[in-house]
Amino acid sequence: MDLASAKMIGAGIAVIALAGVGAGIGNIFASLIGAIGRNPAARGQVFGLGMLGFALTEAVALFALLISFLILFT
């Protein structure tokens, strides 16, 4: 196995985290919609927390993508 194939395998393993990120984002928005559906008056409080959770979860996806690009192109 040469270096190029090892880089491809390493980048593929680094991107596995994106599956968890997709599930996490789906869970966040499902909970957000459920909370707003149960209590529409609390939308102002819940929406900000949902967006914060989305941003933090998306940051994990960007870090995983950055690591895979670093593995591939260095």
C-alpha positions in Angstrom: 0.0 0.0 0.0 1.5 3.3 -1.0 1.1 6.8 0.5 -1.7 7.9 -1.8 -4.0 5.0 -0.9 -3.2 5.4 2.8 -4.2 9.1 2.5 -7.5 8.1 0.8 -8.3 5.6 3.6 -7.4 8.1 6.3 -9.5 10.9 4.7 -12.4 8.4 4.4 -12.2 7.5 8.1 -12.0 11.2 9.1 -15.2 11.9 7.3 -17.2 9.2 9.1 -18.0 11.9 11.7 -20.3 13.6 9.1 -22.8 10.8 9.6 -23.1 11.6 13.2 -23.4 15.3 12.4 -26.2 14.6 10.1 -28.1 12.6 12.7 -27.4 15.3 15.3 -28.7 18.1 13.1 -31.8 16.1 12.4 -32.4 15.5 16.0 -31.9 19.1 16.9 -34.4 20.4 14.4 -36.9 17.6 15.2 -36.7 18.6 18.9 -37.0 22.3 17.9 -40.1 21.7 15.8 -41.6 19.5 18.6 -41.0 22.1 21.2 -42.5 25.0 19.2 -45.4 22.8 18.3 -46.2 22.0 21.9 -45.7 25.6 23.1 -45.7 28.3 20.4 -45.3 31.1 23.0 -41.8 29.7 23.8 -40.5 30.1 20.3 -38.3 33.1 21.1 -36.5 31.2 23.9 -36.2 27.8 22.1 -35.2 29.1 18.7 -32.0 30.7 19.9 -30.9 27.5 21.7 -31.7 25.5 18.6 -29.6 27.7 16.4 -26.7 27.5 18.9 -27.0 23.7 18.9 -27.0 23.7 15.1 -23.9 25.9 14.9 -22.0 23.8 17.4 -22.9 20.6 15.6 -22.0 22.1 12.2 -18.6 23.1 13.6 -17.9 19.4 14.3 -18.6 18.7 10.6 -16.3 21.5 9.5 -13.5 20.3 11.7 -13.9 16.7 10.3 -13.9 18.1 6.8 -10.8 20.2 7.5 -9.0 17.2 8.9 -9.8 15.1 5.9 -8.5 17.8 3.6 -5.4 18.2 5.6 -4.8 14.4 5.3 -5.4 14.5 1.5 -3.5 17.6 0.5 -0.4 17.6 2.8 
